[in-house]
Amino acid sequence: MMMRVQAMMVLLNLIGNILVLVTLAYYENVKSLTNIFILNLAVSDLLFTVGLPFWACYYIWGWTLGDAAWR
């Protein structure tokens, strides 16, 4: 049950942040200070979201990706 909730949160977060980036790329002037802040927030949230499943699995099961991924 908890894994489904986490997967749904990650999926919705990815979709939302990608939509923000696409909207900024197509319709907005990125030279505005407000749009730069929104762009930075969307990119940082997207990077956090991509790493979140690995972080959650690490704390639930320990490191399972082997030594090659660690180094």
RAZITA-V384285 format. One record per residue. N is the residue number from 1. SS is DSSP state (H for helix, E for strand, C for the rest). PSI is psi in radians with two decimals (NA if undefined). OMEGA is omega as a letter, one per 40 degrees, with the letter a starting at -180 (none if undefined). Layout:
N,SS,PSI,OMEGA + N,SS,PSI,OMEGA
This chain:
1,C,-0.80,a + 2,H,-0.62,i + 3,H,-0.61,i + 4,H,-0.70,i + 5,H,-0.78,i + 6,H,-0.71,i + 7,H,-0.70,i + 8,H,-0.68,i + 9,H,-0.75,i + 10,H,-0.76,a + 11,H,-0.80,i + 12,H,-0.65,i + 13,H,-0.73,i + 14,H,-0.81,a + 15,H,-0.79,a + 16,H,-0.79,a + 17,H,-0.61,i + 18,H,-0.66,i + 19,H,-0.66,i + 20,H,-0.76,a + 21,H,-0.70,i + 22,H,-0.73,i + 23,H,-0.75,i + 24,H,-0.63,a + 25,H,-0.64,a + 26,H,-0.64,a + 27,H,-0.31,a + 28,C,2.74,i + 29,C,2.00,a + 30,C,-0.15,a + 31,C,-0.18,i + 32,C,2.46,a + 33,H,-0.68,i + 34,H,-0.73,i + 35,H,-0.55,i + 36,H,-0.73,i + 37,H,-0.74,i + 38,H,-0.71,i + 39,H,-0.78,i + 40,H,-0.70,i + 41,H,-0.73,i + 42,H,-0.72,i + 43,H,-0.77,a + 44,H,-0.67,i + 45,H,-0.64,i + 46,H,-0.75,i + 47,H,-0.70,i + 48,H,-0.72,a + 49,H,-0.64,i + 50,H,-0.64,a + 51,H,-0.26,a + 52,H,-0.74,i + 53,H,-0.65,i + 54,H,-0.69,i + 55,H,-0.75,a + 56,H,-0.75,i + 57,H,-0.62,i + 58,H,-0.75,a + 59,H,-0.36,i + 60,H,-0.88,a + 61,H,-0.12,a + 62,C,-3.11,a + 63,C,2.01,a + 64,C,0.04,a + 65,C,-0.04,i + 66,H,3.05,a + 67,H,-0.53,a + 68,H,-0.68,a + 69,H,-0.42,a + 70,H,-0.64,a + 71,C,NA,none
